[in-house]
Every structure is written in structure tokens, then in C-alpha cells.
Amino acid sequence: MKTEKVAHTKNAEVLYVGIDVSKGALDIDAGDLGARKVANTPAEARKALEAIGAEARGRPLHVCLESTGPYVGAPVAECQALGVPCSVLNPCKVKCFATSVVEAKTDAIDASVIRRYAEAKRPEPTPPTRKALARLDWLLLARESIMKSVVATRCVLETVKGEAAKPLEKALAYNERRIAEYDGLIAEAVLADADTAGLVGALSGVEGVGTLTAAKIAAWMPEIGTLGRRKAAALAGLAPHTRESGAWKGRSFIGGGRKPVRDALFMPATVAIRFNPEMKRLHARLMARGKPYKVALAAVMRRLLCRLDSVARDYRAKGNEKEAAT
């Protein structure tokens, strides 16, 4: 399949392809081209995409699948290799859509629901992940997993004493050493790629944002610097959504989007309201208007993310100017 045949065009009808991913198989629904099931391997994924492309008669393909951990790797990688636009969808949104259109649930039905969701919502293609960011992502996820264990162990140690505490203390010390090792590996991964190192350095220049938080933002929101404040807030799930019905006026809530990004911004925002004058004033102003502490803090997180997006945009612009000059 040639890349130019599958690129989006304004006039061509896009053929959305839904894929339900499991560990061993890919259930593929290509609409009027039928459904098929193949093994979840790079070779089988490529063969299926090439076959669908050949049957599409010039219609550009757009593959959509849910974010289901490591198992989406093979189809996503093959889509990128073939130049086929691919969107990794939020499973929660697809599930809500599914409840309105189907009652039964099988892998084949799930693939059909993903395709119908894509046809209705027309999602933007997910940008390809560079290898440097993929490695950084794995290291950060591993560190987060151990950190959760550390936090849980510390909480238990606040109440457990005596001989029951000794094994927990050893486990805590072991995990803390592993976290220190991951910190070193994360620093190496950042420095190993010039673009990542420059971006992380620029982001960590924002007051309240450390190197680790900057690395998380770079890995978990690779679009940073290309979004604008509204899209950045929406993508992170920090944009407030109003709930009203008739005369009833509800409150606004945040949610959805990329929870890891919100989690990464929580502590920097907490630090920023103490030491960053602008964020401190924003938080104090909202608290004075009667906003709850966490609502005011969420506003600070949103403002902080917008600042990070602006810094990343300036960094990318300087990089483009250097490339143009050479």
C-alpha cells in the first residue's frame, strides 16, 4: 500500500476501520468491506491493513482502536509504517457510545461500535510516538507503579508497629532504591534525545515544575506546544463542563481526558500556589469568591498547563527557526 493513497483528503470519503484489540487477536470491522479476525502480530496486522486498503478502491483509511495498554502496539505501529492515520480512542467515551447503540457485547460487536463511533465523531489522528518518548513513557510508568507501592506501604507503617513492621520497612527501603534507579534512567533517557532534552529543559523553567514533571508532560502529552490553551485543557481533562437542566443549575466539573497528565500537575500546582506569585494570586482570588480549595487548585492546574503549552510552543518555534536557518 502506498502512503499517498491513504492520506486524508477533503473530497474523498474516508473509510473508518474499527479494531477491537485483545492480547492474542484483532477483530477488525471495515464497514461495507466486512469484518475479519487475525492474530495480534505485526505481520498479520500489516497483511489485514494492506488487504483492506486494496479493497477500498481509493478511499483513504482511518483506523480507530481503544487504548488498551500494550496490546495496541502492533496495529498502531503497522498503521504508522504504512502511513495510515490511526486514532487511539478513550475507552470510556466509546463505552458510553456503545450503551446507546447496542446491548450485546462480543469482540466483533466492539469492533463495529468503534467504527461507528469514529464515523460519528471523526476523531483526529493520534500523532506518532517517537522512540525516545516511548522509552521515557515506559520508565515513567514503571516508576509510577513502584511509587504507588511506596505510598501504600508508608500509610500502613503509620499504624503497624513491632515485628509486623520490619518486613514492610525492608520492602519500603528496597522500593525507594528502585525509584532512585528509575530517576537516573529517566534522566539518561531525557538527555539521550536532543529534542526531548530541550523540551524538558524549557518546561522545567516554569516555576513550580521540576524535571520529573516536565518529563511526564513531554511523554504523556507529546502534542504540547501545538494545541493552544483550550485544546490543551480539554485533552488533559481540565476544562470545566457545566451540568444544567431546565431551572436547575448544576456545578461545573472536570474529568475525562488524560488522567496521568492531571496527576502529574497536582503537586506542581500545590507548590505553585505557595511560591509562584501569579498562581498564588489566582488561587487566592478564587478562594475569596467562595470556590472550594480543590476547585481553585484545578484552575491553577489548568493555568499551569496553558503556561507549559505556551513555553513548548515557543521552544518548537525556535527549533523551526534554527532548521530554516540551516
C-alpha positions in Angstrom: 0.0 0.0 0.0 1.3 3.4 -0.9 1.2 6.2 1.7 -0.3 8.7 -0.6 -3.4 6.6 -1.2 -4.3 6.5 2.4 -3.8 10.2 3.4 -6.9 12.2 4.3 -8.3 14.4 1.5 -11.2 16.9 1.7 -13.1 15.3 -1.2 -12.5 11.6 -0.7 -14.9 9.6 1.5 -12.9 8.3 4.5 -13.2 4.6 5.3 -13.2 4.2 9.0 -11.9 0.9 10.3 -12.6 -0.2 13.9 -10.3 -2.7 15.6 -11.1 -4.4 18.9 -7.7 -5.3 20.4 -7.0 -8.3 22.7 -3.8 -10.0 23.7 -4.0 -12.7 21.0 -6.3 -11.3 18.3 -7.5 -8.3 16.4 -11.2 -8.1 15.5 -11.5 -5.7 12.5 -14.6 -4.1 11.2 -14.3 -2.2 7.9 -17.9 -1.3 7.3 -19.1 -2.3 3.9 -15.9 -4.2 3.3 -16.8 -6.7 6.0 -15.3 -8.0 9.2 -12.3 -10.2 9.8 -10.3 -11.6 12.7 -6.5 -12.0 12.7 -3.7 -12.7 15.2 -2.4 -9.7 17.1 1.1 -9.8 15.5 2.8 -7.1 13.3 2.8 -9.4 10.3 -0.9 -10.2 10.5 -1.9 -6.6 11.3 0.0 -5.4 8.2 -1.5 -8.1 6.0 -5.0 -7.2 7.1 -4.5 -3.4 6.6 -3.0 -4.0 3.1 -5.9 -6.2 2.1 -8.4 -3.6 3.3 -6.5 -0.9 1.5 -6.6 -2.8 -1.7 -10.3 -3.4 -1.4 -11.1 0.3 -0.5 -10.9 1.4 -4.2 -9.1 4.7 -3.5 -10.9 5.6 -0.3 -8.4 6.8 2.4 -8.4 4.6 5.5 -8.6 5.8 9.1 -8.0 3.1 11.7 -9.5 3.5 15.2 -9.0 1.4 18.3 -9.3 1.8 22.0 -6.3 2.5 24.3 -5.9 -1.0 26.0 -2.4 -0.9 27.3 0.5 -2.6 25.5 -1.7 -4.7 23.1 -2.4 -1.9 20.8 1.3 -1.7 19.9 1.3 -3.9 16.8 -1.6 -2.4 14.9 -0.6 1.2 15.8 3.0 0.5 14.6 1.8 -1.0 11.4 -0.6 1.9 10.7 2.3 4.3 11.2 4.6 2.3 9.0 2.0 2.2 6.2 1.1 5.9 6.6 -2.5 5.1 7.6 -4.0 7.7 10.0 -4.7 6.0 13.3 -6.7 7.2 16.3 -6.2 5.7 19.8 -9.6 6.4 21.5 -10.6 6.9 25.1 -12.3 3.6 26.1 -14.7 5.4 28.5 -16.2 7.5 25.6 -16.5 4.5 23.4 -18.3 2.6 26.2 -20.8 5.4 26.7 -21.5 5.5 23.0 -21.9 1.7 22.9 -24.6 1.8 25.6 -26.8 3.9 23.2 -26.4 1.7 20.1 -26.0 -1.9 21.2 -27.0 -4.2 24.0 -24.9 -7.4 23.3 -21.2 -7.4 23.7 -18.7 -9.5 21.7 -15.3 -8.7 20.3 -16.8 -8.4 16.8 -19.6 -6.1 18.1 -17.0 -4.0 19.9 -15.1 -3.5 16.6 -18.3 -2.4 14.9 -19.1 0.0 17.7 -15.6 1.5 17.5 -16.1 2.0 13.7 -19.5 3.6 14.2 -18.1 5.9 17.0 -15.4 7.0 14.6 -17.8 7.7 11.8 -19.9 9.8 14.2 -17.1 11.7 16.0 -14.4 11.8 13.2 -11.5 11.8 15.7 -8.2 13.4 14.9 -5.3 11.0 14.2 -3.1 10.3 17.1 0.4 11.7 16.4 3.2 9.0 16.1 5.2 8.5 19.2 9.0 8.9 18.8 11.1 6.1 20.1 12.8 8.4 22.6 9.4 9.3 24.1 8.3 5.7 24.1 11.3 4.7 26.2 10.6 7.6 28.5 7.0 6.6 28.8 7.9 3.1 29.9 10.3 4.3 32.5 7.8 6.8 33.9 5.0 4.1 34.1 7.4 1.7 35.9 8.3 4.4 38.4 4.7 5.3 39.0 3.9 1.7 39.7 6.6 1.4 42.4 5.7 4.8 43.8 2.1 3.7 44.4 3.5 0.7 46.4 5.8 3.1 48.4 2.9 5.4 49.3 0.7 2.4 50.3 3.5 1.0 52.4 4.1 4.3 54.2 0.5 4.6 55.1 0.4 1.1 56.6 3.6 1.8 58.5 1.8 4.7 60.3 -0.3 2.1 62.1 1.7 -1.1 62.1 4.4 -1.4 64.8 6.8 -4.0 66.1 7.7 -7.2 64.3 4.9 -6.7 61.8 6.6 -3.5 60.6 10.1 -4.9 59.9 9.3 -6.7 56.6 7.4 -3.6 55.4 10.4 -1.4 56.3 12.7 -3.6 54.2 10.2 -3.6 51.3 9.9 0.2 51.6 13.7 0.7 51.6 14.0 -1.7 48.6 11.4 0.2 46.6 12.9 3.6 47.4 16.2 2.4 46.0 14.4 1.2 42.8 12.8 4.7 42.5 16.2 6.3 42.7 17.5 3.9 40.0 14.5 4.9 37.8 15.2 8.5 38.4 18.7 8.0 37.0 17.3 6.1 34.0 14.7 8.8 33.3 17.4 11.4 33.4 19.5 9.4 30.9 16.5 8.9 28.6 15.8 12.6 28.6 19.5 13.5 27.8 19.8 10.8 25.1 17.5 12.7 22.8 18.3 16.3 22.0 14.7 17.4 21.2 13.4 15.8 24.4 16.2 17.3 26.5 15.5 20.7 25.1 11.7 20.4 25.6 12.1 19.1 29.2 14.6 21.9 29.9 12.1 24.5 28.6 9.2 23.1 30.6 11.1 22.8 33.8 11.9 26.5 33.6 8.3 27.2 34.6 8.2 28.0 38.3 6.9 25.0 40.3 7.6 22.5 37.5 10.5 20.1 38.2 12.4 18.0 35.7 10.4 14.8 36.6 7.1 16.6 36.0 8.4 18.1 32.7 9.4 14.6 31.6 5.9 13.3 32.3 4.3 16.1 30.3 6.7 15.6 27.4 6.0 11.8 27.4 2.2 11.8 28.2 1.3 14.9 26.1 3.6 14.8 23.1 1.3 17.3 21.4 2.3 20.0 23.9 3.1 23.2 22.1 0.8 22.6 19.2 -2.6 22.7 20.9 -3.4 26.1 22.3 -4.8 26.6 25.7 -8.3 25.4 25.1 -7.3 22.1 23.4 -4.6 21.5 26.0 -7.0 21.9 28.9 -9.6 19.6 27.2 -7.0 17.0 26.3 -5.9 16.8 30.0 -9.4 16.8 31.3 -9.0 20.2 33.0 -11.7 22.0 31.0 -14.8 22.5 33.2 -18.1 21.1 31.9 -21.3 22.7 33.0 -24.3 20.5 34.0 -27.7 22.2 33.8 -31.3 21.1 33.2 -34.2 23.5 33.0 -34.3 25.7 36.0 -31.7 23.5 37.8 -28.3 25.0 37.6 -25.6 22.5 38.5 -21.9 22.9 39.1 -19.1 22.6 36.6 -16.9 19.5 36.7 -13.6 18.5 35.2 -12.9 15.0 34.0 -12.1 12.7 31.1 -9.0 13.4 29.1 -5.6 12.1 30.2 -5.7 11.5 34.0 -1.9 10.9 34.2 -1.3 14.4 33.0 -3.7 15.8 35.7 -2.0 13.7 38.3 1.4 15.0 37.2 0.2 18.6 37.6 -1.3 18.2 41.0 1.8 18.6 43.1 3.4 21.3 40.9 0.1 23.3 41.3 0.3 22.8 45.1 3.8 24.2 45.1 2.9 27.0 42.7 0.2 28.5 44.9 2.9 28.9 47.6 5.8 30.2 45.6 4.6 31.4 42.2 3.1 34.9 42.6 0.8 34.7 39.6 -0.6 31.3 40.6 -0.8 32.4 44.3 -2.9 35.4 43.3 -5.2 33.3 41.1 -5.8 30.7 43.8 -6.4 33.4 46.5 -8.8 35.3 44.2 -10.9 32.1 43.6 -10.9 31.2 47.2 -12.1 34.7 48.1 -15.0 34.2 45.7 -16.1 31.1 47.7 -14.7 28.4 45.5 -13.7 25.2 47.2 -9.9 24.6 47.7 -9.8 21.8 45.1 -11.8 23.8 42.5 -9.4 26.7 42.9 -6.4 24.3 42.6 -7.9 22.7 39.4 -8.0 26.2 38.0 -4.3 26.7 38.9 -3.5 23.3 37.2 -5.3 24.5 34.1 -3.4 27.8 34.1 -0.1 25.9 34.7 -0.8 23.6 31.7 -1.6 26.6 29.5 1.7 28.2 30.5 3.5 24.9 29.7 1.9 24.7 26.3 3.0 28.3 25.6 6.5 27.6 26.7 6.6 24.4 24.5 5.2 26.4 21.5 8.0 29.0 21.9 10.6 26.2 22.1 9.3 24.5 19.0 9.2 27.8 17.1 12.8 28.5 18.0 13.7 25.0 16.8 11.9 25.6 13.5 13.8 28.9 13.0 17.1 27.1 13.5 16.2 24.4 11.0 15.2 27.1 8.5 18.4 29.0 9.0 20.5 25.9 8.3 
